[in-house]
Amino acid sequence: MNIIEAKNIKKSFGEQEVLKDISFQIGLGEVVALIGSSGSGKSTLLRCLIDLEKIDRGTILMEGKPLVENGQYSDKKAIRELTAKMGMVFQQFNLFPNMSVKENLMLAPRLVKKESEAVLEDRCQRLLQKVGLAPKANAFPALLSGGEQQRVAIARALMMEPEILLFDEPTSSLDPELTGEVLQVIKQLADEHMTMVLVTHEMGFAKEAAHRVIFMDQGRIEEEGTPEQIFNHPQKERTRLFLISSYK
């Protein structure tokens, strides 16, 4: 079953066409890694899926329901219902500095889902335990390392109980020694069959954790396949050259 289906997506910023006739599917429980050089359109594609950017042409379906169909967007209520099924973790942590870890986690579901404090407290505790930060519930972001802040950001996204998680280079702003702790949490989610789309420059992690890898180049999907196919037997010369440069 495909939980996301994109057909012939096109997106431009002014005269610059950043997504050129993009089509792909994401299956339920699948982990898909988007790789490619900076400027290849990976992050823009992710933002279009969750409606942070509008496409110019094409179709995006979620569980068969249109977010946008043939360039025409659904009404605001339908868009809210569909995008509520997704959570997104950005490069920057975007935590509220004047709120504790627990307050950061509980804010959105309290405002949006109107859930009780008891339910939120329980979920917050479980998720902080999952990301290894239960003792930090009352700490403020400034007292946390970058890796800890990003793990809080992942827990915050999970507080909304999304069906799909989108990651936009979640380790790009971290020192190398902090990257592993964040990737470990994402790998755990993959092992739990969470549907995820991950923009990453961590080739080793993409090879290990993803079910499928999509290589983008200059706004197009150049090649896609299993990690074994993409990393060990790339069919396109552009893919091969990118991978060589990535491992230098």
N, C-alpha and C positions, 0 to 999 in steps of 0.2 A: 504493500500500500504506500503510495506517495503522499507525504504530508505537505510537501511544497512542490509546485510545478511552475516553472518559468518558461515562457514561450516568446521568442523573438523580441527580447527586451532591447530597447534603444534608449540611450540617455545622453544628453549633451549639456555642457555648461557653456553657453554662448556659442561660439563657433567650434568649440572643441568637443568632438564626439568621444565620450569616455566609455560607453558600453555599446557594442556593435553587434546587434542581432544575437543576443545571448539566450540560449535555451538549455535547461537542465532540470533534473528532478532530485528530490531528497526523499528517501524512504523513511518510514517510521523506525526509530531506533538506530538510524544510520549516523555515522560520524563522517563528515565530508570536510577535507582540508582544501582551502583555496590558497594556492601558492603562485608566485610570480614576482617580477620586479616591481619596485615602487612606481606608481603611476599606471599600472596595468588595469586598474578598475576594480580591484578586489574589494576594497573598503566601500566604494560607491555601491557596488552590487549588494553588499550586506545591508547598507543603509536603505536601499530601495525595498528590500524584503520586509523591513519593519516600518516602512513608510516615513522614514526620516528624510528621504529624498523621493521626489516624484519622477517616474519614468515618463518618457515622451511617447513611446509606442510599445506595444506588446501586452502580455498577459501574465499575471501572477495569481496562482490559485493556492489556497490553503485548505487542505482536506476537501478539495473539490469546489470550494467556495471562492468567488472572485474578490480579491483585493482590488485588482484592476483588470479589465478585460478589453483587449483591443484598444488600449490607451484610455479607456473610460473608467474612472474610479467609481467604486461603490459609494453609497451614502456614508456619512460620517459615523453613524451608529454601527453599520456593518464593518467599517474599517476598524473601529475601536474594539469590536468583539474579536476580530481576527488577530489584530496586533497584540491583544491581551494574552494570546496564547504563546507569545514569544518574549524572551528576555534577552537583553544584550549587555555584554561586558566590553567596555571600551579600553583603549590604550591607557588613558588616564583614569584614575580611580573614581574621581568625581564624588567623593564622600563629603558630607556636610561637616566642616571642621568644628562647628559649635555643638555637635551632637555626639553622644557616645556611640560605640559600635552598635549596641542594642537599639538605640533610638534611630540610627541610620537604617537598620534592617526593618524596623516596624513601621516606619513612616508611610511608605507607599501603600502597603496592604490595609493599613488603618484608614487612610483617606479614600482609597479606590474601592476596596472590597468590603469596607465597613465591618471588619471582623472583630470579635471580642478580644479584649486584652489577654484573657487566659489562653485563647487559641494562638494568638500571636506570640505570647511569651514561650509557649511550648514549642512552636515551630522555630522560633529564633534560637532557642537553646539547642534543639536538634541539629540545626544547620551549622551553628558555630562549632558544635562537636564534630560535624562532618568535615569541616575545613580546618580542624585542629586549632580553633581559637576560642574555645569555651571560656578559658580564664580571662579573656580580653573583653568580655561583654560590656564592661563599664568604662573601658579605656577610650580615650579620644584619639582620632586619626593621627594627630601630630606625634603621638607616642608610639606609633607602630612603624615597622619597617615597610618598604615598598611592597615586598612580597606579602606581608600580612594585610596591607591595605587592599591589595588586589584580591586576596582570598575573601576579605570582607565584601568586596564588590560582587564576587561570585555568589556568596551567601545571600546578599541583598537581592540579586536577580532571582535566585531560587525561592525567596520568600513569596513571590507572586505566583508560585506553582506553575511555571510555564511548561508547555509541551515541547518547546524548542528553545535551545540556547544558541545565541550568536556571539561569537568572540572576534573582536577586531584587534588582532595582534596583542593579546593580553600580556605578553612578557616583554614587549619592545622597549618599555621605559624602565625595565628592571636591570640591576646588575646581574651578571651571570650566576653568581652564587645564590641569588634569590629566585631565579627562573625555575629551578627544579621543583621548589615547593608548590608553585602555582600549577605547573604542568602535572604534578602528582594528583592534585585535586581534579583537574580536568580529565585525567586518565581514569580516575575513580568513577567519575560521572559516565564516561564512555563504557566502563565495565558494567555499569548499572543500566545500560541501554538507553541513556538519554539521547534524544535526537539533537545533534549539534552541527553547526557550520562554523568552521574555524579558519579565519584568515591568520596565517602564521608564517614566520620566517625560520621557524625551528624545524628544519628538514628531518632531523632524527625523530622528533616527536610525531610529525605527520606520518612518517614511515611506520612508526610503532602503533599509534593510536587510531588512525583513520581507517575506515573501511574503503573509502574512495578518495582519490586526489584529483583535483581539477587545476590544471596549469593555465593561467591567463597571461596573455601577452598583448599589449596595445589595444585593450578593450575587447578582446575576443577570447573565447575558450579555444586554446590551441590544441590541448590534448587532455583526456581524462581516462582514468582507469584505476585499478587497484594499486596500492603502494608498490607491490611487486612489479607491476607493469611499468609504472611511471619512473620509479627510481632505479630499477635494474634493467629495464628493456624499453626505454623511451623510443617512440616511433618517429618523432619530429626532431629535426636538427635544432630548432630553437629551444625545445625542452632540454635537450642534451647539453647545450651550451649554458643554459640557466643553471642546471644542476652542477655542472663543473664549477661555475663561478660561486655558487652557494657553499661549496665544500672547501673553498680555498681558505 
